[in-house]
Amino acid sequence: MNPLRLGRWLVAIGAILTAVGLITGFAALTTGERGLILNLLGLTPVGVLLAFSGLILVVLTEPRGETPPAEPNPPTDSASEPSEPKS
């Protein structure tokens, strides 16, 4: 499998696990069942780690151009350029 595609999948799966863990974990607080709460909230760090690993993989394997991007043009000084005549 392409590392770039794997990284994108890891980011998506990590985001889903994080969202599911947080939403269902906090919703389970209303039941008061300690084991269920800890298991659901335990999905959150796993999801964050997967998303972060995927992000690093995407950044490292993303194709880049032959030449680096050009520097932006410096802002022009409005005082040195002639402005419209005042009426």
Order of alpha helices (4+ residues) and beta strands (2+ residues): alpha-alpha
